[in-house]
């Protein structure tokens, strides 16, 4: 069946106006945008569900790890208490753990700085998309 606006070869006929082509282009662009947004929403939901499971697992593992570290700390204090006073052993272990904790906190703080959290790849992708659209327009 041959469309009234299309010739025998499938090329647009003289009857199809520029505004008609522009309208089709806008409809196609809108449909593409809707599909992209739907895909992004779907992927976001999947990612959130995966994150929920991962966070739960990490929280449980972290709790068990803390109990283990408390036990190791007690063992270190008891071992040092064999060669020095118990209070001194507890003080040495406490100072060592405090220094290690401060170092880890500083490292984590640097990773949370705004420059470390920028979305460079997304910005580059959006910039490239805008350039492609500008060239076609």
TAJOZI-V268788 format. One record per residue. N is the residue number from 1. RES is the residue in three letters. BURIAL is 1 if it has 16 or more other ideal C-beta (glycine too) atoms within 10 Angstrom, else 0. Layout:
BEGIN
N_RES_BURIAL / N_RES_BURIAL
END
This chain:
BEGIN
1_UNK_0 / 2_UNK_0 / 3_UNK_0 / 4_UNK_0 / 5_UNK_0 / 6_UNK_0 / 7_UNK_0 / 8_UNK_0 / 9_UNK_0 / 10_UNK_0 / 11_UNK_0 / 12_UNK_0 / 13_UNK_0 / 14_UNK_0 / 15_UNK_0 / 16_UNK_1 / 17_UNK_0 / 18_UNK_0 / 19_UNK_0 / 20_UNK_0 / 21_UNK_0 / 22_UNK_0 / 23_UNK_0 / 24_UNK_0 / 25_UNK_0 / 26_UNK_0 / 27_UNK_0 / 28_UNK_0 / 29_UNK_0 / 30_UNK_0 / 31_UNK_0 / 32_UNK_0 / 33_UNK_0 / 34_UNK_0 / 35_UNK_0 / 36_UNK_0 / 37_UNK_0 / 38_UNK_0 / 39_UNK_0 / 40_UNK_0 / 41_UNK_0 / 42_UNK_0 / 43_UNK_0 / 44_UNK_0 / 45_UNK_0 / 46_UNK_0 / 47_UNK_0 / 48_UNK_0 / 49_UNK_0 / 50_UNK_0 / 51_UNK_0 / 52_UNK_0 / 53_UNK_0 / 54_UNK_0 / 55_UNK_0 / 56_UNK_0 / 57_UNK_0 / 58_UNK_0 / 59_UNK_0 / 60_UNK_0 / 61_UNK_0 / 62_UNK_0 / 63_UNK_0 / 64_UNK_0 / 65_UNK_0 / 66_UNK_0 / 67_UNK_0 / 68_UNK_0 / 69_UNK_0 / 70_UNK_0 / 71_UNK_0 / 72_UNK_0 / 73_UNK_0 / 74_UNK_0 / 75_UNK_0 / 76_UNK_1 / 77_UNK_1 / 78_UNK_0 / 79_UNK_0 / 80_UNK_1 / 81_UNK_0 / 82_UNK_0 / 83_UNK_0 / 84_UNK_0 / 85_UNK_0 / 86_UNK_0 / 87_UNK_0 / 88_UNK_0 / 89_UNK_1 / 90_UNK_1 / 91_UNK_0 / 92_UNK_0 / 93_UNK_1 / 94_UNK_0 / 95_UNK_0 / 96_UNK_0 / 97_UNK_0 / 98_UNK_0 / 99_UNK_0 / 100_UNK_0 / 101_UNK_0 / 102_UNK_0 / 103_UNK_0 / 104_UNK_0 / 105_UNK_0 / 106_UNK_0 / 107_UNK_0 / 108_UNK_0 / 109_UNK_0 / 110_UNK_0 / 111_UNK_0 / 112_UNK_0 / 113_UNK_0 / 114_UNK_0 / 115_UNK_0 / 116_UNK_0 / 117_UNK_0 / 118_UNK_0 / 119_UNK_0 / 120_UNK_0 / 121_UNK_0 / 122_UNK_0 / 123_UNK_0 / 124_UNK_0 / 125_UNK_0 / 126_UNK_0 / 127_UNK_0 / 128_UNK_0 / 129_UNK_0 / 130_UNK_0 / 131_UNK_0 / 132_UNK_0 / 133_UNK_0 / 134_UNK_0 / 135_UNK_0 / 136_UNK_0 / 137_UNK_0
END
